[in-house]
């Protein structure tokens, strides 16, 4: 059931709107954990309350047993004292002919005094001595009674036949007692002739009014509806006032035989479980039994469970109300953002949001405003670029005429130099024409590495024609790299920088230039090495560091180098580009690292 519920919430969260998802999250993260925790807490509290209730009932039951045993045990103490009194044996076994009347009265008064004294000290209600001889005092006092008056009663026959201490309940004296006397619990002890232990001489009886026992039982309540019973076997001698609240008491009593005195046991009768406990008291088969109905054990836990349920429901509704308020505030701003974005989609880019708060949604709204401001700027820049593109298109149209005009002019100069027999001018014009023809390369941005090297060689040739061969150039190219492609005009600015700012800065205005091309597994490396004046570390970092901004440059040579670096990075990406090593007064080595790219048509060949 729980799995199906979770699957339903997942489906609702996946297909529903954001408000529905928030409510699903609210249920999964608040209500569900709160309900599970409440269920666990209820089970734990219910178990603890049950244990505490049974422990409190056990303590109350033990106190009641101890008090009741102490109360009924008073009569046993009185009998123990009287059974050792010689006057009892003398009065019970003496021959009436041996005693004068005065002596009998004295013995009677002394015995009455002893009885009264013991009754006062032990808080018993009545003490009697049943004798078998025919003394006159046995007929004149209520403390000394003839055995013949009670020898037909069952309790007397039991006491004389057993010979042990006997406890009797009020129900045992219904036939022989004076109706005017209150019912009593009694302790009986037969006195035998010391000369013949089988010959009964007298019977001692000590009474405690049943009222005291009833008050004790009713005063000590195990639980609110718990029941205390005084049992003799299966007979109920006394029960507490709550016995009417527990039905089927007789059925429960019949199942109590063999119940342990140390724990509460469960007895089921009429589809109801009762907790019972028994404990033996006194010298006979008397028991005190406690019966706890289930409503007393679980009443407090039920009340607490109802309170917890009410609290959970209140918390759930409160949390739901707060979640609705928070989600409504959040969703309101999200709806505002959605509506604004839809307005922008329709073409109105001037709308802006009014952010409120300081949470992530506010940041999104502020970011949206910044984005729209940036869009406005980009649109203005786009318009400006459009205008520039139109201008560039016009210039490009003009540039289509300029190369042909330049070539024709150079051819005319070359022919004139040949006619006038000036070979130096002819060589320079021819080299310059080839140089510009390779520079333009019919509008292509990517050329072969062999053309790039030829372009660089023409530049060095022109410079030597200009400066009377002050530059000694050495070219060492790997033939396997000739067909590889490279963006044009990469080597010429580097060589120009080496000549103008390296070699020509020397006092001799002359130097060597070594250009090497090597193809490796990871790409092609082109090194341009000169023996010029070199660069210090500051100049090197300023001109060759990729992090250097162009506006920080102070040397014009740095612009061409950084331009090449940016072009290589844009064309090939990292780690390709330029690197440089320079030692002041020794020279500079610039390395160009590019990938080995071969055109598809060359690969097919």
C-alpha positions as CSV (number, residue, x, y, z in Angstrom):
1,X,0.0,0.0,0.0
2,X,2.8,2.4,0.9
3,X,4.7,1.6,-2.3
4,X,1.6,2.3,-4.4
5,X,1.1,5.6,-2.6
6,X,4.7,6.6,-3.2
7,X,4.4,5.7,-6.9
8,X,1.2,7.8,-7.2
9,X,3.0,10.8,-5.7
10,X,6.0,10.3,-8.0
11,X,3.6,10.2,-11.0
12,X,1.8,13.3,-9.8
13,X,5.1,15.1,-9.3
14,X,6.2,14.1,-12.8
15,X,3.1,15.1,-14.6
16,X,1.6,17.9,-12.5
17,X,2.4,21.5,-12.3
18,X,4.9,23.1,-9.9
19,X,2.2,23.6,-7.2
20,X,1.3,19.9,-7.3
21,X,4.9,19.0,-7.1
22,X,5.4,21.2,-4.1
23,X,2.5,19.6,-2.4
24,X,3.9,16.1,-3.2
25,X,7.2,17.2,-1.7
26,X,5.4,18.6,1.3
27,X,3.7,15.2,1.8
28,X,6.9,13.2,1.3
29,X,9.2,15.4,3.4
30,X,6.9,16.5,6.2
31,X,3.6,14.6,6.6
32,X,5.0,11.2,5.8
33,X,8.0,11.4,8.1
34,X,5.9,13.0,10.8
35,X,3.3,10.2,10.6
36,X,6.0,7.5,10.7
37,X,7.7,9.1,13.6
38,X,4.3,9.5,15.4
39,X,3.5,5.8,14.8
40,X,6.9,4.8,16.1
41,X,6.6,7.1,19.1
42,X,3.1,5.7,19.9
43,X,4.4,2.1,19.8
44,X,7.3,3.0,22.1
45,X,5.2,5.1,24.5
46,X,2.5,2.4,24.6
47,X,5.1,-0.2,25.5
48,X,6.7,2.0,28.2
49,X,3.2,2.9,29.7
50,X,2.3,-0.8,29.7
51,X,5.5,-1.6,31.5
52,X,5.2,1.3,34.0
53,X,1.5,0.4,34.7
54,X,2.4,-3.2,35.3
55,X,5.3,-2.2,37.5
56,X,3.1,0.2,39.5
57,X,0.4,-2.5,39.8
58,X,3.1,-5.0,40.9
59,X,4.3,-2.6,43.7
60,X,0.8,-1.9,44.8
61,X,0.0,-5.6,44.8
62,X,3.1,-6.5,46.8
63,X,2.4,-3.8,49.3
64,X,-1.2,-5.1,49.7
65,X,0.0,-8.7,50.1
66,X,2.5,-7.6,52.8
67,X,0.0,-5.5,54.6
68,X,-2.7,-8.2,54.5
69,X,-0.3,-10.9,55.6
70,X,0.9,-8.6,58.5
71,X,-2.8,-7.9,59.5
72,X,-3.8,-11.5,59.6
73,X,-0.5,-12.5,61.0
74,X,-1.3,-10.6,64.2
75,X,-3.6,-13.3,65.3
76,X,-0.9,-15.9,64.8
77,X,1.4,-13.9,67.0
78,X,-1.2,-13.8,69.8
79,X,-1.7,-17.6,69.5
80,X,2.0,-18.2,69.7
81,X,2.2,-16.2,73.0
82,X,-0.8,-17.9,74.5
83,X,0.2,-21.4,73.5
84,X,3.3,-21.0,75.6
85,X,1.4,-19.7,78.7
86,X,1.3,-22.4,81.6
87,X,-2.0,-20.9,82.8
88,X,-3.7,-22.1,79.6
89,X,-2.5,-25.7,80.1
90,X,-3.3,-25.6,83.9
91,X,-6.8,-24.4,83.3
92,X,-7.4,-26.7,80.4
93,X,-6.0,-29.9,81.9
94,X,-6.7,-29.5,85.7
95,X,-9.4,-31.5,87.6
96,X,-12.1,-29.1,88.9
97,X,-12.0,-31.0,92.2
98,X,-8.5,-29.8,92.8
99,X,-9.3,-26.1,92.6
100,X,-11.3,-24.0,95.0
101,X,-13.9,-21.5,93.6
102,X,-11.7,-18.6,94.6
103,X,-8.8,-20.1,92.7
104,X,-10.9,-20.4,89.7
105,X,-12.0,-16.8,89.8
106,X,-8.4,-15.7,90.2
107,X,-7.3,-17.8,87.2
108,X,-10.2,-16.5,85.2
109,X,-9.4,-12.9,86.0
110,X,-5.7,-13.4,85.3
111,X,-6.5,-15.0,81.9
112,X,-9.0,-12.2,81.1
113,X,-6.3,-9.7,81.9
114,X,-3.9,-11.5,79.6
115,X,-6.4,-11.6,76.8
116,X,-7.2,-7.9,77.1
117,X,-3.5,-7.0,77.3
118,X,-2.7,-9.0,74.2
119,X,-5.7,-7.7,72.3
120,X,-4.7,-4.1,73.0
121,X,-1.0,-4.7,72.0
122,X,-1.7,-6.7,68.9
123,X,-4.8,-4.8,67.7
124,X,-6.9,-7.9,67.4
125,X,-10.6,-7.7,68.1
126,X,-11.4,-10.8,70.1
127,X,-9.6,-13.7,71.9
128,X,-11.4,-16.9,73.0
129,X,-10.4,-20.2,74.7
130,X,-12.5,-23.3,74.1
131,X,-12.1,-25.9,77.0
132,X,-13.4,-29.3,77.6
133,X,-13.5,-29.5,81.4
134,X,-16.5,-28.3,83.4
135,X,-15.3,-25.2,85.2
136,X,-17.8,-22.7,86.4
137,X,-15.9,-19.8,84.7
138,X,-16.4,-21.5,81.3
139,X,-20.0,-20.8,81.6
140,X,-19.8,-17.2,82.9
141,X,-17.4,-15.5,80.6
142,X,-17.4,-15.0,76.8
143,X,-13.6,-15.5,76.6
144,X,-13.8,-19.1,77.8
145,X,-16.3,-21.3,76.1
146,X,-17.1,-24.9,76.4
147,X,-15.9,-27.0,73.4
148,X,-19.2,-28.9,73.5
149,X,-20.9,-25.8,72.1
150,X,-18.8,-25.8,68.9
151,X,-17.6,-29.4,68.5
152,X,-20.2,-30.1,65.9
153,X,-19.1,-27.3,63.6
154,X,-17.0,-28.0,60.5
155,X,-14.3,-25.5,61.4
156,X,-13.8,-27.1,64.8
157,X,-13.6,-30.6,63.2
158,X,-11.1,-29.3,60.7
159,X,-8.9,-27.7,63.4
160,X,-9.0,-30.8,65.7
161,X,-8.4,-33.2,62.9
162,X,-5.5,-31.4,61.2
163,X,-3.6,-30.3,64.3
164,X,-2.0,-27.4,62.5
165,X,-2.7,-23.7,62.6
166,X,-5.9,-23.0,60.8
167,X,-7.2,-19.8,59.2
168,X,-11.0,-19.3,58.9
169,X,-13.0,-16.7,56.9
170,X,-16.3,-15.2,58.0
171,X,-18.2,-17.7,55.8
172,X,-16.9,-20.6,58.0
173,X,-18.7,-19.3,61.1
174,X,-22.2,-18.5,59.7
175,X,-23.9,-21.3,61.6
176,X,-22.2,-21.0,65.0
177,X,-21.7,-17.3,65.4
178,X,-23.8,-14.8,67.3
179,X,-25.6,-12.8,64.7
180,X,-24.9,-9.7,66.8
181,X,-21.2,-10.1,66.5
182,X,-19.5,-8.7,63.3
183,X,-17.9,-11.2,60.9
184,X,-14.3,-12.0,61.5
185,X,-11.2,-13.6,60.1
186,X,-9.9,-16.0,62.7
187,X,-6.8,-18.0,63.5
188,X,-7.3,-21.3,65.3
189,X,-4.8,-23.5,67.2
190,X,-5.6,-26.8,69.1
191,X,-3.9,-27.2,72.5
192,X,-3.0,-30.9,73.3
193,X,-2.2,-32.6,76.6
194,X,1.6,-32.7,77.1
195,X,1.2,-36.1,78.7
196,X,-0.7,-37.4,75.7
197,X,-0.1,-35.5,72.5
198,X,-3.2,-36.9,70.8
199,X,-5.5,-35.7,73.5
200,X,-7.0,-32.3,72.7
201,X,-7.4,-30.1,75.8
202,X,-8.5,-26.7,74.5
203,X,-8.8,-24.5,71.3
204,X,-7.4,-21.0,71.0
205,X,-9.1,-18.6,68.7
206,X,-8.1,-15.1,67.8
207,X,-10.5,-12.9,65.7
208,X,-9.9,-9.9,63.5
209,X,-13.0,-8.2,62.2
210,X,-13.5,-8.6,58.5
211,X,-14.1,-4.8,58.3
212,X,-10.3,-4.3,58.8
213,X,-9.4,-6.7,56.0
214,X,-12.1,-5.2,53.7
215,X,-10.8,-1.7,54.3
216,X,-7.3,-2.7,53.6
217,X,-8.2,-4.5,50.3
218,X,-10.4,-1.6,49.1
219,X,-8.0,1.1,50.2
220,X,-5.1,-0.3,48.2
221,X,-6.3,-0.3,44.6
222,X,-3.9,-2.0,42.1
223,X,-5.4,0.0,39.2
224,X,-8.5,2.1,38.7
225,X,-10.6,-0.9,37.7
226,X,-8.3,-3.6,39.0
227,X,-9.6,-6.3,41.3
228,X,-8.0,-7.9,44.4
229,X,-9.3,-11.2,45.6
230,X,-8.6,-13.2,48.7
231,X,-8.8,-16.9,47.7
232,X,-8.8,-20.2,49.3
233,X,-8.4,-22.6,46.5
234,X,-11.2,-21.7,44.0
235,X,-13.3,-20.1,46.7
236,X,-13.5,-16.3,46.9
237,X,-13.3,-15.2,50.5
238,X,-13.1,-11.5,49.9
239,X,-13.0,-9.2,46.8
240,X,-12.5,-5.5,46.3
241,X,-15.3,-3.1,45.5
242,X,-14.4,-3.1,41.8
243,X,-15.3,-6.8,41.3
244,X,-18.6,-5.7,39.5
245,X,-16.5,-4.1,36.7
246,X,-14.9,-7.4,35.7
247,X,-17.3,-10.0,34.4
248,X,-16.5,-13.8,34.5
249,X,-14.5,-13.5,37.7
250,X,-15.2,-17.2,38.5
251,X,-13.9,-18.3,35.1
252,X,-10.7,-16.3,35.7
253,X,-10.2,-17.8,39.2
254,X,-10.5,-21.3,37.9
255,X,-7.6,-20.6,35.5
256,X,-5.3,-19.1,38.1
257,X,-3.9,-22.4,39.5
258,X,-0.2,-22.5,38.9
259,X,0.2,-18.8,38.2
260,X,3.7,-17.6,39.1
261,X,4.0,-15.0,41.8
262,X,6.8,-13.1,40.1
263,X,5.2,-11.9,36.9
264,X,1.9,-10.9,35.5
265,X,0.4,-13.6,33.3
266,X,-2.2,-13.2,30.6
267,X,-5.5,-15.2,30.9
268,X,-8.0,-15.1,28.1
269,X,-11.6,-15.5,28.7
270,X,-14.6,-14.4,26.6
271,X,-12.3,-13.0,24.0
272,X,-10.7,-10.7,26.5
273,X,-7.1,-10.8,27.8
274,X,-6.7,-10.1,31.5
275,X,-3.4,-9.7,33.4
276,X,-3.4,-11.8,36.6
277,X,-1.0,-12.5,39.5
278,X,-1.2,-14.7,42.6
279,X,0.7,-14.8,45.8
280,X,0.3,-17.3,48.7
281,X,-0.1,-15.9,52.3
282,X,-0.3,-17.5,55.7
283,X,0.2,-21.1,56.7
284,X,-2.6,-22.6,54.6
285,X,-3.7,-22.5,51.0
286,X,-4.8,-18.9,51.0
287,X,-3.9,-16.6,48.1
288,X,-4.1,-13.0,47.2
289,X,-4.9,-12.6,43.5
290,X,-4.8,-9.4,41.4
291,X,-6.8,-9.1,38.1
292,X,-6.1,-6.1,35.7
293,X,-8.5,-5.5,32.9
294,X,-7.0,-4.5,29.5
295,X,-8.6,-1.1,29.6
296,X,-6.6,-0.2,32.7
297,X,-3.3,-1.2,31.0
298,X,-3.9,0.6,27.8
299,X,-6.1,3.5,28.9
300,X,-3.3,6.0,29.2
301,X,-1.7,4.9,26.0
302,X,-5.0,5.2,24.2
303,X,-5.4,8.7,25.6
304,X,-1.9,9.6,24.6
305,X,-2.4,8.2,21.1
306,X,-5.4,10.3,20.6
307,X,-3.5,13.3,21.8
308,X,-0.6,12.5,19.5
309,X,-3.0,12.0,16.6
310,X,-4.6,15.3,17.3
311,X,-1.2,17.0,17.6
312,X,0.0,15.4,14.3
313,X,-3.2,16.5,12.5
314,X,-2.8,20.0,13.8
315,X,0.8,20.1,12.8
316,X,0.1,18.7,9.4
317,X,-2.6,21.3,8.7
318,X,-0.4,24.1,10.1
319,X,2.5,22.9,7.9
320,X,0.2,22.6,4.9
321,X,-1.1,26.1,5.5
322,X,2.4,27.5,5.8
323,X,3.5,25.5,2.8
324,X,0.6,26.9,0.7
325,X,1.6,30.5,1.8
326,X,5.3,30.0,1.0
327,X,4.6,28.1,-2.3
328,X,2.0,30.8,-3.3
329,X,4.6,33.5,-2.8
330,X,7.2,31.5,-4.7
331,X,4.8,30.5,-7.5
332,X,3.5,34.1,-7.9
333,X,7.0,35.3,-8.7
334,X,7.7,32.3,-11.0
335,X,4.4,33.0,-12.8
336,X,5.4,36.7,-13.2
337,X,8.7,35.6,-14.6
338,X,7.0,33.1,-17.0
339,X,4.6,35.8,-18.2
340,X,7.4,38.3,-18.8
341,X,9.3,35.7,-20.8
342,X,6.3,35.0,-22.9
343,X,6.0,38.7,-23.6
344,X,9.6,38.8,-24.7
345,X,8.9,35.8,-27.0
346,X,6.2,37.9,-28.7
347,X,8.8,40.5,-29.5
348,X,8.6,43.1,-26.7
349,X,12.1,43.2,-25.3
350,X,11.6,46.3,-23.2
351,X,9.7,44.6,-20.4
352,X,11.5,44.2,-17.1
353,X,10.8,42.5,-13.8
354,X,10.6,44.0,-10.3
355,X,12.5,41.6,-8.1
356,X,11.4,41.2,-4.4
357,X,13.1,39.2,-1.7
358,X,16.6,37.8,-1.5
359,X,16.3,34.2,-2.5
360,X,17.3,32.3,-5.6
361,X,14.2,33.3,-7.5
362,X,15.1,36.9,-6.9
363,X,18.5,36.2,-8.3
364,X,16.9,34.6,-11.4
365,X,14.7,37.6,-11.9
366,X,17.7,40.0,-11.5
367,X,19.6,37.8,-13.9
368,X,16.8,37.9,-16.4
369,X,16.8,41.7,-16.2
370,X,20.6,41.8,-16.7
371,X,20.2,39.3,-19.6
372,X,17.6,41.6,-21.3
373,X,19.9,44.6,-20.8
374,X,22.7,42.6,-22.3
375,X,20.4,41.7,-25.2
376,X,19.6,45.3,-25.8
377,X,23.3,46.1,-25.9
378,X,24.0,43.2,-28.2
379,X,21.2,44.3,-30.5
380,X,22.7,47.7,-30.7
381,X,26.1,46.2,-31.3
382,X,24.6,44.0,-34.0
383,X,23.1,47.0,-35.7
384,X,26.4,48.7,-35.6
385,X,28.2,45.6,-36.9
386,X,25.7,45.4,-39.7
387,X,26.6,48.9,-40.7
388,X,30.3,48.1,-40.5
389,X,29.7,44.9,-42.6
390,X,28.1,47.0,-45.3
391,X,31.1,49.3,-45.3
392,X,33.5,46.3,-45.4
393,X,31.6,44.8,-48.3
394,X,32.1,48.1,-50.1
395,X,35.8,48.0,-49.3
396,X,36.0,44.4,-50.3
397,X,34.5,45.3,-53.6
398,X,37.1,48.0,-54.0
399,X,39.8,45.5,-52.9
400,X,38.9,43.2,-55.8
401,X,40.3,45.8,-58.1
402,X,43.4,46.8,-56.2
403,X,45.4,43.5,-56.5
404,X,45.1,43.5,-60.3
405,X,46.0,47.1,-60.4
406,X,49.0,46.3,-58.1
407,X,50.1,43.3,-60.2
408,X,49.8,45.3,-63.5
409,X,51.8,48.2,-62.0
410,X,54.5,45.8,-60.8
411,X,54.7,44.1,-64.2
412,X,55.0,47.5,-65.8
413,X,57.9,48.5,-63.4
414,X,59.5,45.1,-64.1
415,X,59.4,45.5,-67.9
416,X,60.7,49.1,-67.6
417,X,63.6,47.9,-65.4
418,X,64.5,45.2,-67.9
419,X,64.4,47.7,-70.8
420,X,66.6,50.1,-68.9
421,X,68.9,47.2,-67.9
422,X,68.4,47.6,-64.1
423,X,68.3,44.0,-62.9
424,X,68.2,44.9,-59.2
425,X,64.9,46.7,-59.7
426,X,63.6,43.8,-61.7
427,X,64.5,41.3,-58.9
428,X,62.9,43.4,-56.2
429,X,59.7,44.0,-58.2
430,X,59.5,40.3,-59.1
431,X,59.9,39.2,-55.5
432,X,57.5,41.8,-54.3
433,X,54.9,40.6,-56.8
434,X,55.3,37.0,-55.7
435,X,55.1,38.1,-52.0
436,X,51.8,39.9,-52.4
437,X,50.4,37.1,-54.7
438,X,51.1,34.6,-51.9
439,X,49.7,37.0,-49.2
440,X,46.4,37.3,-51.1
441,X,46.3,33.6,-52.0
442,X,43.1,34.2,-54.0
443,X,41.2,35.0,-50.8
444,X,42.0,31.7,-49.0
445,X,42.7,31.9,-45.2
446,X,44.4,28.4,-45.1
447,X,47.4,27.6,-47.3
448,X,50.0,24.8,-47.4
449,X,53.0,25.0,-45.2
450,X,55.3,25.0,-48.3
451,X,53.5,28.2,-49.6
452,X,53.8,29.7,-46.1
453,X,57.6,29.0,-46.1
454,X,57.9,30.4,-49.7
455,X,56.1,33.6,-48.5
456,X,58.5,34.0,-45.6
457,X,61.5,33.4,-47.9
458,X,60.3,36.1,-50.3
459,X,60.0,38.5,-47.3
460,X,63.7,37.7,-46.3
461,X,64.7,38.2,-49.9
462,X,63.1,41.6,-50.2
463,X,64.7,42.6,-46.9
464,X,68.2,41.5,-48.2
465,X,67.6,43.5,-51.4
466,X,66.8,46.4,-49.2
467,X,69.6,46.1,-46.7
468,X,72.4,44.6,-48.9
469,X,72.2,41.0,-47.8
470,X,72.8,41.6,-44.0
471,X,70.6,38.6,-43.2
472,X,71.9,35.1,-43.5
473,X,68.8,32.8,-43.6
474,X,69.0,29.0,-43.3
475,X,65.9,26.9,-44.1
476,X,65.5,23.3,-42.9
477,X,62.0,21.9,-43.6
478,X,60.8,18.4,-43.1
479,X,59.4,17.3,-46.6
480,X,56.6,15.3,-44.9
481,X,55.2,18.6,-43.6
482,X,55.0,20.4,-46.9
483,X,51.4,19.5,-47.7
484,X,50.1,20.2,-44.2
485,X,47.9,23.2,-43.9
486,X,48.4,26.4,-41.9
487,X,46.6,29.7,-41.6
488,X,48.4,32.2,-43.7
489,X,50.8,35.0,-42.7
490,X,52.1,33.3,-39.5
491,X,55.8,33.1,-40.1
492,X,56.3,36.5,-41.9
493,X,55.4,38.6,-38.8
494,X,57.6,36.4,-36.6
495,X,60.6,36.7,-39.0
496,X,59.9,40.5,-39.4
497,X,60.0,40.9,-35.6
498,X,63.2,38.8,-35.5
499,X,64.9,41.0,-38.2
500,X,63.7,44.5,-37.2
501,X,63.7,44.1,-33.4
502,X,66.4,41.5,-33.0
503,X,69.1,41.5,-35.7
504,X,68.8,45.2,-36.8
505,X,69.1,46.4,-33.2
506,X,72.7,45.0,-33.1
507,X,75.5,47.5,-33.8
508,X,76.5,45.5,-36.9
509,X,73.0,45.5,-38.3
510,X,73.5,41.9,-39.5
511,X,72.9,38.4,-38.3
512,X,71.7,34.8,-38.9
513,X,68.2,33.5,-39.0
514,X,67.5,29.7,-38.7
515,X,64.1,28.4,-39.6
516,X,63.3,24.7,-39.0
517,X,60.2,22.7,-39.6
518,X,59.7,19.3,-37.9
519,X,56.7,17.0,-38.0
520,X,56.1,15.0,-34.8
521,X,53.4,12.6,-33.6
522,X,51.5,15.3,-31.8
523,X,51.8,18.0,-34.5
524,X,54.2,20.3,-36.3
525,X,56.8,22.5,-34.6
526,X,58.3,25.5,-36.6
527,X,61.2,27.2,-34.8
528,X,62.5,30.7,-35.9
529,X,65.8,31.3,-34.2
530,X,67.8,34.6,-34.5
531,X,71.1,35.9,-33.0
532,X,69.7,39.3,-32.2
533,X,69.8,41.4,-29.0
534,X,67.2,39.1,-27.3
535,X,64.5,40.2,-24.8
536,X,64.4,40.6,-21.1
537,X,61.7,38.7,-19.0
538,X,59.3,41.7,-18.8
539,X,59.3,42.2,-22.6
540,X,59.0,38.4,-23.2
541,X,56.0,38.1,-20.9
542,X,54.4,41.2,-22.3
543,X,54.6,40.0,-25.9
544,X,54.1,36.3,-25.6
545,X,52.0,35.6,-22.6
546,X,48.5,34.4,-23.5
547,X,47.0,36.3,-20.6
548,X,48.5,39.6,-21.7
549,X,45.9,42.1,-22.9
550,X,46.7,44.1,-26.0
551,X,46.1,47.4,-24.4
552,X,49.1,46.8,-22.0
553,X,51.6,46.6,-24.9
554,X,54.1,49.4,-25.3
555,X,56.1,47.9,-28.2
556,X,54.6,47.8,-31.6
557,X,56.1,44.4,-32.3
558,X,53.9,42.9,-29.7
559,X,50.7,43.6,-31.6
560,X,51.7,41.2,-34.5
561,X,52.9,38.5,-32.2
562,X,49.7,38.6,-30.1
563,X,47.6,38.7,-33.2
564,X,49.3,35.5,-34.4
565,X,48.7,33.9,-30.9
566,X,45.0,34.8,-31.0
567,X,44.6,33.5,-34.6
568,X,46.3,30.2,-33.8
569,X,44.2,29.7,-30.6
570,X,41.0,30.5,-32.5
571,X,41.9,28.2,-35.4
572,X,43.3,25.2,-33.5
573,X,42.6,25.7,-29.8
574,X,44.9,24.9,-26.9
575,X,47.6,23.6,-26.6
576,X,48.6,25.0,-30.0
577,X,50.1,28.4,-30.4
578,X,53.4,30.3,-29.8
579,X,56.1,29.9,-27.3
580,X,59.3,31.8,-26.9
581,X,62.7,31.6,-25.3
582,X,65.1,34.6,-25.3
583,X,68.4,35.4,-23.7
584,X,69.4,39.1,-23.7
585,X,72.5,39.6,-25.8
586,X,72.4,36.1,-27.3
587,X,69.2,35.7,-29.3
588,X,65.6,34.6,-29.4
589,X,63.9,31.4,-30.4
590,X,60.1,31.4,-31.3
591,X,58.3,28.1,-31.7
592,X,55.1,27.7,-33.6
593,X,53.1,24.6,-32.6
594,X,50.3,23.6,-35.0
595,X,48.4,20.3,-35.7
596,X,49.4,18.2,-38.8
597,X,46.4,18.8,-41.0
598,X,46.4,17.4,-44.5
599,X,43.7,18.3,-47.1
600,X,41.3,15.4,-47.9
601,X,42.2,15.4,-51.6
602,X,45.9,15.0,-50.7
603,X,45.0,12.1,-48.3
604,X,43.1,10.3,-51.1
605,X,46.2,10.6,-53.3
